[in-house]
Amino acid sequence: MGCEDPEAMEENQQLVRSLHCAFSNWYNSSGLAEGPMAMSHQTNGSGSLKLQMEDFTSKWQALMPPRHTSIMHVCPILSFLAVFFVVPVIVGNILNRPQMYQETRYILLANVLLSDLLFVTVYMLSTCLNAAGVLMLEWACTTQLFLLAALFSSGILSTMAMVLDTLLAVLVPLRYFALWPVSRTRRAVAGIWAVSLLLPAGVVGVFTWYLSGTCNLHLCSVPVLLVLNVSYSPPLQLAMLLSVAAILLILLLVFSGYVAVCCRTCKAGVWKGESSSRAKGTFLIHYLHLFLSFCPMLVLAYKLMWYCYYGVQDLRADLWLSLVMCNVLLMLPKALAPYLYGFRYRDLRKALLLFYGIRRGTPIEPIT
């Protein structure tokens, strides 16, 4: 028998204790345990605690096989790589070129892409820490959740500002620069970040109050927290339902704005002639990105409503659905956004191709 590293064994035991603590709280509060059947993560006998931990470890690995969950952990890393090699080039190009920095659409686009890059970066780091079994104290987990919520809110509000900019440009083109000058756009961006820092405070505050005193250390994984913590806590469910409803309302306003722009441009004849294909492509990009943003919020709203009425019926299915929602559906629109918008604008497309040394072929003129 080979000798095992005592530090590695202690870290593994701490990880199991943290998961067992969260699972015990969920199990005892979900109505599945009654009286002597209830689980406890604080046991006087060390032998019974060891047997309980071993039993829990085998059951947890059956619920979440490490080989399968590692595939889900790859998705945030791929999303980070997708945005890391494109977003800095786009944002740097917008900020370094005065003619682009003086246009409202480019300022708002840079803010959206920067918010998405920061969100994907924080979530990727969180995923790597969770895959390594790193446990966090209460304040560290709260800070991480607050950053994720604030960056996600900033991206949503920036998208709403983009559709407002498009609405003003199409509906009142003669008064556009008077109503929406660049100076006002910069103040709007500052206001977006201020509101984004205030909006998640309520939800994160409720979550912090709930986590206080439950477990010493936490595996701060958003998919696991959604199932094991939110599923049986009415205050958390209410707070998250209100947040998701607000996000869905903003996305509906964005959709309504694009529909209004589409109707106005149709009446103006933009959809006819040479500009038809470019207009259709632009609206297709907007609707595709909006649809991908709707999907995870709709799934989350459905799961929260289900938890309110039925609780967790199948823990394995709920854990996998939570992983797919957070690691795939939530990452997909943010990973595709820089390519959908960056390659749509000619100036940004040229900057990206030039930065990576991709040269477009030039037509050869015959010698006369």
C-alpha positions in Angstrom: 0.0 0.0 0.0 1.3 3.4 -1.0 1.5 6.3 1.4 -0.9 9.1 0.9 -0.2 12.8 1.4 -1.7 13.8 4.8 -2.4 17.3 3.6 -4.3 16.0 0.5 -6.3 13.6 2.7 -7.2 16.5 5.1 -8.3 18.7 2.2 -10.4 15.9 0.8 -12.0 15.3 4.2 -12.8 19.0 4.5 -14.4 19.0 1.1 -16.5 16.0 2.0 -17.5 17.7 5.3 -18.5 20.9 3.5 -20.7 19.0 1.0 -22.1 16.8 3.8 -23.0 19.9 5.8 -24.8 21.5 2.9 -26.5 18.2 2.0 -27.5 17.6 5.6 -29.1 21.0 5.8 -31.0 20.4 2.6 -32.0 16.9 3.6 -33.3 17.9 7.0 -35.2 21.0 5.7 -36.7 19.4 2.6 -39.1 17.2 4.6 -37.4 14.0 3.5 -36.1 13.3 7.0 -38.1 13.1 10.2 -37.1 12.4 13.8 -34.4 9.7 14.0 -34.0 9.6 10.3 -32.6 13.2 10.2 -29.0 13.6 9.2 -26.5 15.5 11.3 -23.1 16.9 10.3 -22.1 17.3 13.9 -21.7 14.0 15.6 -20.1 13.2 19.0 -18.7 9.8 18.0 -15.8 9.9 15.6 -16.4 6.4 14.4 -20.0 7.1 13.4 -18.9 10.4 11.8 -16.3 8.5 9.7 -18.9 5.9 8.6 -21.3 8.7 7.8 -18.8 10.5 5.7 -17.8 7.4 3.8 -21.4 6.6 3.1 -22.1 10.2 2.0 -19.0 10.2 -0.3 -20.1 7.1 -2.2 -23.6 8.5 -2.6 -22.4 11.9 -3.7 -20.0 10.4 -6.3 -23.0 8.4 -7.6 -25.0 11.6 -8.0 -22.1 13.6 -9.5 -19.5 11.3 -11.1 -16.2 13.2 -11.3 -15.5 12.1 -14.9 -18.9 13.5 -16.1 -18.8 16.7 -14.1 -15.3 17.5 -15.5 -16.9 17.9 -18.9 -19.2 20.6 -17.4 -16.2 22.3 -15.9 -14.6 22.6 -19.3 -17.4 24.8 -20.7 -16.6 27.9 -18.6 -12.9 27.6 -19.5 -13.7 27.4 -23.2 -16.0 30.4 -22.9 -13.2 32.3 -21.2 -10.7 31.5 -23.9 -13.3 32.5 -26.5 -13.8 36.0 -25.1 -10.2 36.5 -23.8 -8.7 36.6 -27.3 -11.3 38.9 -28.8 -12.8 41.3 -26.3 -9.6 43.0 -25.2 -8.8 43.8 -28.8 -12.2 45.2 -29.5 -12.4 47.3 -26.3 -8.8 48.5 -26.7 -9.5 49.5 -30.3 -12.6 51.4 -29.3 -10.9 53.3 -26.5 -7.8 54.1 -28.5 -9.5 55.5 -31.6 -11.1 58.9 -31.0 -13.6 58.6 -33.8 -15.0 55.4 -32.3 -14.8 56.5 -28.7 -17.0 59.5 -29.7 -19.8 57.2 -30.9 -22.5 56.1 -28.5 -22.9 52.6 -30.0 -19.3 51.7 -29.6 -19.1 53.0 -26.0 -22.1 50.8 -25.1 -20.8 47.8 -27.0 -17.5 48.1 -25.2 -19.3 48.2 -21.8 -21.3 45.1 -22.7 -18.3 43.2 -23.8 -16.2 44.3 -20.8 -18.9 43.2 -18.4 -19.2 39.8 -20.1 -15.4 39.3 -20.0 -15.2 40.1 -16.3 -18.2 37.9 -15.6 -16.8 34.9 -17.5 -13.4 35.4 -15.9 -14.8 35.4 -12.3 -17.0 32.4 -13.1 -14.2 30.5 -14.7 -12.0 31.1 -11.7 -14.8 29.9 -9.5 -15.2 26.8 -11.5 -11.5 26.0 -11.3 -11.5 26.4 -7.6 -14.6 24.2 -7.2 -13.0 21.5 -9.5 -9.9 21.6 -7.3 -12.0 21.2 -4.1 -11.0 24.6 -2.7 -13.3 25.6 0.2 -14.2 29.2 1.1 -15.1 31.1 4.1 -18.5 32.8 4.3 -17.2 36.3 3.4 -15.2 35.0 0.4 -18.1 33.1 -1.0 -20.4 36.1 -0.5 -17.9 38.4 -2.3 -17.7 36.0 -5.2 -21.5 35.7 -5.6 -21.8 39.5 -5.3 -19.2 40.0 -8.1 -21.0 37.6 -10.4 -24.4 39.2 -9.8 -23.1 42.7 -10.3 -21.3 41.9 -13.5 -24.3 40.0 -14.9 -26.6 43.0 -14.0 -24.2 45.3 -15.8 -24.3 43.3 -18.9 -28.1 43.2 -18.9 -28.5 46.9 -18.3 -25.9 47.7 -20.9 -27.9 45.7 -23.4 -31.0 47.7 -22.5 -29.0 50.9 -23.1 -28.0 49.6 -26.5 -31.5 49.1 -27.6 -32.5 52.5 -26.3 -29.7 54.0 -28.4 -31.0 52.2 -31.5 -34.6 53.3 -30.8 -33.6 57.0 -30.5 -31.5 56.8 -33.7 -34.4 55.2 -35.7 -37.4 57.0 -34.2 -36.1 60.5 -33.7 -33.0 60.8 -36.0 -33.1 64.6 -36.1 -33.1 65.0 -32.3 -30.8 62.0 -31.6 -27.6 63.9 -30.9 -29.5 66.4 -28.7 -31.3 63.6 -26.7 -28.4 61.2 -26.5 -25.0 63.0 -26.7 -21.7 61.2 -25.9 -21.4 63.0 -22.6 -24.8 61.6 -21.5 -23.8 58.2 -22.7 -20.7 58.2 -20.4 -22.8 59.2 -17.5 -25.3 56.5 -18.3 -22.5 53.9 -18.3 -21.4 55.2 -14.9 -25.0 54.9 -13.7 -25.2 51.4 -15.0 -22.3 50.3 -12.9 -23.6 52.1 -9.9 -27.0 50.4 -10.2 -25.4 47.0 -10.9 -23.5 47.2 -7.6 -26.7 48.1 -5.7 -29.2 45.6 -7.3 -27.6 42.4 -6.1 -27.1 43.7 -2.6 -30.5 42.4 -1.4 -30.2 38.9 -2.8 -26.6 38.5 -1.6 -27.6 39.9 1.8 -30.3 37.3 2.2 -27.9 34.6 1.1 -25.3 35.8 3.6 -27.8 35.8 6.4 -28.9 32.3 5.4 -25.3 30.9 5.2 -24.2 32.4 8.5 -23.6 29.7 11.1 -24.7 26.8 8.9 -21.3 25.4 7.9 -17.7 26.4 8.7 -16.5 26.2 5.1 -18.4 26.3 1.8 -17.9 24.8 -1.6 -18.9 28.0 -3.3 -20.4 26.5 -6.5 -23.4 28.3 -7.9 -25.0 25.1 -9.4 -24.7 23.3 -6.1 -25.9 26.2 -4.0 -29.0 26.6 -6.2 -30.0 23.0 -5.5 -28.9 22.4 -2.0 -29.5 25.9 -0.5 -32.1 27.8 -2.6 -34.4 24.8 -3.1 -35.7 24.7 0.5 -35.3 28.3 1.7 -38.4 30.4 1.0 -36.6 33.8 1.6 -33.9 32.8 -0.9 -36.5 31.6 -3.4 -38.4 34.9 -3.1 -35.3 37.0 -3.5 -34.1 35.1 -6.5 -37.6 35.0 -8.1 -37.8 38.8 -7.8 -34.3 39.2 -9.3 -35.1 36.8 -12.2 -38.5 38.6 -12.8 -36.6 41.9 -13.1 -34.1 40.5 -15.5 -36.9 38.9 -17.7 -38.7 42.2 -17.6 -35.6 44.0 -18.9 -35.1 41.4 -21.6 -38.8 41.8 -22.6 -38.3 45.6 -22.9 -35.2 44.9 -25.1 -37.2 42.6 -27.3 -40.1 45.1 -27.6 -37.5 47.8 -28.5 -36.1 45.7 -31.3 -39.6 44.9 -32.6 -40.4 48.6 -32.6 -37.2 49.3 -34.6 -38.0 46.5 -37.0 -41.5 47.8 -37.7 -40.3 51.4 -38.2 -37.5 50.3 -40.6 -39.9 48.2 -42.5 -42.2 51.2 -43.1 -39.2 53.3 -44.1 -38.2 50.8 -46.8 -34.9 49.8 -45.2 -35.7 46.1 -45.8 -35.8 46.7 -49.5 -32.9 47.2 -51.9 -29.2 46.8 -51.3 -29.4 47.5 -47.5 -31.9 44.6 -47.0 -29.3 41.8 -46.4 -27.3 43.9 -44.0 -30.4 45.0 -42.0 -31.7 41.4 -41.8 -28.2 40.2 -40.7 -28.1 42.9 -37.9 -31.5 42.0 -36.6 -30.8 38.3 -36.8 -27.7 38.9 -34.6 -29.8 40.9 -32.0 -32.5 38.3 -31.9 -30.1 35.4 -31.6 -28.2 37.0 -28.7 -31.5 37.9 -27.0 -32.9 34.4 -27.4 -29.7 32.9 -25.9 -29.9 35.4 -23.0 -33.6 34.4 -22.4 -33.0 30.6 -22.2 -31.1 30.4 -18.8 -33.4 32.9 -17.2 -36.5 31.0 -18.2 -35.0 27.7 -17.0 -34.1 29.3 -13.7 -37.5 30.9 -13.3 -39.1 27.5 -14.0 -36.9 25.7 -11.4 -37.6 28.4 -8.8 -41.3 28.0 -9.3 -41.0 24.3 -9.1 -39.0 24.5 -5.8 -41.7 26.8 -4.3 -44.4 24.2 -4.9 -42.8 20.8 -5.0 -39.2 21.1 -3.7 -36.5 18.8 -5.0 -38.0 15.6 -6.4 -34.9 14.1 -8.1 -31.6 15.4 -6.7 -29.5 14.0 -9.5 -31.6 15.5 -12.2 -31.8 18.8 -10.5 -28.0 19.0 -10.0 -27.3 18.2 -13.6 -29.9 20.7 -14.9 -28.3 23.3 -12.6 -24.9 22.5 -14.1 -26.1 22.7 -17.7 -28.0 26.0 -17.0 -25.0 27.7 -15.3 -22.0 26.3 -17.1 -23.5 26.0 -20.6 -26.6 28.2 -21.2 -25.4 31.1 -19.1 -21.9 31.1 -20.8 -23.1 30.6 -24.4 -24.4 34.2 -25.1 -21.4 35.8 -23.5 -19.0 33.6 -25.4 -20.7 34.4 -28.8 -21.4 38.1 -28.2 -17.9 39.4 -29.2 -18.0 37.4 -32.4 -21.6 38.3 -33.3 -21.1 42.1 -32.8 -17.3 42.4 -33.3 -17.3 40.9 -36.8 -20.5 42.7 -37.7 -19.0 46.2 -37.5 -16.5 46.8 -40.3 -14.1 48.8 -38.3 -13.9 46.3 -35.5 -13.6 43.4 -38.0 -10.7 45.1 -39.7 -9.0 45.7 -36.4 -9.4 42.1 -35.3 -8.1 40.7 -38.6 -5.1 43.1 -38.5 -4.3 42.3 -34.9 -4.1 38.6 -35.6 -2.3 39.1 -38.9 -5.1 37.8 -41.0 -5.0 39.6 -44.3 -7.8 39.6 -46.7 -7.0 39.1 -50.3 -6.9 42.2 -52.6 -8.1 42.0 -56.2 -5.3 42.0 -58.8 -5.8 44.7 -61.4 -4.6 43.7 -65.0 -1.7 45.6 -66.4 -2.7 47.8 -69.4 
